[in-house]
């Protein structure tokens, strides 16, 4: 392959992650974003198991833990915000997330 340049549209979580891995594989990624500026806030939605595994493989896990948003409990609440039930997030550390992505994982 002669031309290894790649254009990635979107600087959310997926775009920079894709750029990281493509660059590691020898490609030259360029990221573009139509938003006028970077977001200054957001939520850590579904950043469990595989997200942390990927961050660790990218060498980012310790920095994410240092500055990150730490969730101790997942709660189910009613329409007034009263806790109905919930569980600690440590349970996610016990899950082998590969089983969800790789049917051959043991």
C-alpha positions, 0 to 999 in steps of 0.5 A, spaced: 500 500 500 503 506 497 498 511 500 497 510 508 494 517 509 487 516 513 482 521 514 477 520 520 471 525 521 470 526 529 474 527 535 469 524 540 472 518 544 472 513 537 476 518 533 482 519 537 482 512 539 482 509 532 487 514 530 492 512 535 491 505 533 492 506 526 498 510 527 501 504 531 500 500 525 504 505 520 498 509 518 498 517 518 491 519 520 488 526 520 482 528 525 477 533 523 471 535 527 466 540 525 464 542 532 467 549 533 471 547 540 473 541 544 467 539 549 469 541 556 464 536 559 461 530 558 459 523 562 463 517 562 457 513 559 459 505 559 466 506 560 467 499 563 471 493 562 473 494 555 474 501 555 479 500 561 482 494 558 483 499 551 486 505 555 491 500 559 493 498 552 494 505 550 498 507 556 492 511 559 489 508 564 493 511 570 492 518 567 485 516 566 484 514 574 488 520 576 484 525 573 478 521 572 471 520 574 470 515 579 463 511 580 462 507 586 455 505 585 450 504 579 443 506 582 436 505 579 432 511 581 425 513 581 422 519 578 424 523 584 431 521 584 430 516 590 434 510 590 430 504 588 436 499 588 443 499 585 450 495 586 457 497 586 461 498 580 467 493 583 463 488 580 465 490 573 472 488 575 470 481 575 467 480 568 471 477 563 469 482 557 472 479 552 467 474 552 462 479 550 466 480 543 470 474 542 465 468 542 472 463 542 474 467 548 475 462 554 
